[in-house]
């Protein structure tokens, strides 16, 4: 989709850049950059405090974004939209404020073998502190969830299922709607990590019936340091504040504090106001994008990348699930992924090498790391060709 690329000024600043690290963060369209500049130039004031015009304008813009997200996600109430720093903070909020008060010794929390550390460590720590057990759904050699094992692991001791929608390492698209249905048959609440899916799929939280859905703005063309926790109102109202201080109180004296109602009670302190406004414009960008055409382009691009990479002797693609997003992780015989990424970087090809915050997954595949190429609609078939050509040159260099 070449026309989309013109919306992203970084490619004008770096015309030779082949950016294939979109699973880490996406580039920013001009309307998002303009929104941040406009706020600091014309609207800069703290929200929900001042009664002067600038403060009122900033507060209204901030809350308008919440309403926009409610409609975009089809949440039942704008009070179900909580602004966070990102996916990681949203998961930690649920771990501390929702799970911990409910978790007892011998209880179980269920995650999968492909989870990002952000959707593993908070549950691990909660289980350690409460004497509960962290259970792990195994995956198949192709990188899919073992569905039979998943259903066997669900039981009356399971207090939460936390599952990624799309693996940030493998690109596997998990059947989350089916998994949520199975969990809810046993009254098990579900948190979905939507960090990798939010930019590519229309998310309807009421259709999914997820209890919590979390994502980061910077992976959907918005600023860094902003994200969203969607939660069903009944759960959010039952949660004690994760952080306390200004902005989240109704009344305070030296003996007691009364929290403000949702959503303020879970948004302590001055928020990332410019980040929230960037999120508003990122939603506009995605709504104006032909999502069906974008998904078709990305699927064709991913298939093409698989085909071209598999034509190189010594390349092994890690993760070949039948349902897969625009992420391709691979290794090359006899060359460390970090060395490969370094050579690619010198050729202005941005990829990611490492364990991708999924060390247990690397252990499963018995590898130290992979090179990951992840695509966005502004990528092209020529980008894949450049990647493959440079990989062949890298192999030749190391072969001597």
ABEGO torsion letter per residue (X at the ends): XAAAAAABAAAAABAABBBAAAAABBBBBAAAAAAAAAAAAAABBBBGABABAAAAAAAAAAAAAAAAAAAAAGBABAAABBBBAEAAAAAAAAAAAAAAAABBBGBBBBBBAABBAAAAAAAAAAAAAAGBBBBBBBBBAAGBBBAAAAAAABBAABABBBBBABBAAAGBBBBAAAAAAAAAAAGBBBBBBAAAAAAABBBBAAAAGBABBBBBAAAAGBBBGBBBBBBBAAAAAABBBABBEBGABABBBAABBBBBBOAAAABBEBBBAAAAAAAAAAAAAAAABBAAAAAAAAAAAAAAAAAAAAABBGBBBBGBBABBBBBBBBBBBGBBAAAAAAAAAAAGBBBBBEAGGBAAAAAAAGBABBBBBBBBAABBAAAAAAAAAAAAAAAAAAAX
